[in-house]
C-alpha cells in the first residue's frame, strides 16, 4: 500500500505501525510516532492498522547546541 513516511511517498507491505518500524529498520526506544497528525502511544503501535494514504511521522531526538 502507499503511505507517506516523513513526507516521502512509500510503498509498504506492513499493515500495522510496529511492523512498519521493523520494515523500515527502526530499532531502539527513542522515537515517537504520529499517525495522521496525532501522536500514537507506544502501547498502541502493535494494534494500530495502517491504511493506504496514511501519513506517518517518525520523530527521533537529535543532540545539538
C-alpha positions as CSV (number, residue, x, y, z in Angstrom):
1,X,0.0,0.0,0.0
2,X,1.1,3.6,-0.5
3,X,1.6,5.9,2.5
4,X,3.6,9.0,3.4
5,X,6.5,8.5,5.8
6,X,8.3,11.6,7.0
7,X,6.9,13.5,4.0
8,X,8.0,10.9,1.4
9,X,5.6,8.7,-0.5
10,X,6.5,5.0,0.1
11,X,5.1,1.6,-1.0
12,X,5.0,-0.6,2.1
13,X,3.9,-4.2,2.9
14,X,3.3,-3.6,6.6
15,X,-0.3,-3.3,7.9
16,X,0.5,-2.2,11.5
17,X,2.6,0.5,12.9
18,X,5.0,-1.9,14.8
19,X,5.5,-3.9,11.6
20,X,6.3,-0.7,9.6
21,X,9.0,0.2,12.0
22,X,10.6,-3.2,11.5
23,X,10.2,-2.9,7.7
24,X,12.0,0.4,7.8
25,X,14.6,-1.0,10.2
26,X,14.0,1.4,13.1
27,X,15.4,0.0,16.3
28,X,15.6,1.2,19.8
29,X,13.2,3.0,22.1
30,X,14.0,6.6,21.4
31,X,11.4,7.8,18.9
32,X,7.8,8.8,18.7
33,X,5.1,8.1,16.0
34,X,2.5,10.5,14.7
35,X,-0.2,8.9,12.5
36,X,-2.3,11.4,10.5
37,X,-1.0,14.2,12.8
38,X,-2.0,12.5,16.1
39,X,0.8,11.2,18.4
40,X,0.3,7.5,18.8
41,X,1.1,6.0,22.2
42,X,3.7,3.2,22.1
43,X,1.2,0.9,23.7
44,X,-1.0,1.2,20.6
45,X,1.7,0.5,17.9
46,X,1.1,-3.3,17.7
47,X,-2.7,-2.9,17.4
48,X,-2.9,0.2,15.1
49,X,-3.6,-0.7,11.5
50,X,-2.3,1.3,8.6
51,X,-4.4,2.3,5.6
52,X,-3.5,3.5,2.2
53,X,-2.9,7.2,2.2
54,X,-1.9,7.4,5.9
55,X,0.7,10.0,6.9
56,X,3.2,8.7,9.3
57,X,5.9,10.8,11.0
58,X,8.7,9.1,12.8
59,X,10.3,11.6,15.2
60,X,13.7,10.9,16.6
61,X,15.7,13.1,19.1
62,X,18.7,14.9,18.0
63,X,21.5,16.4,20.0
64,X,22.7,19.9,19.2
65,X,23.5,23.2,20.6
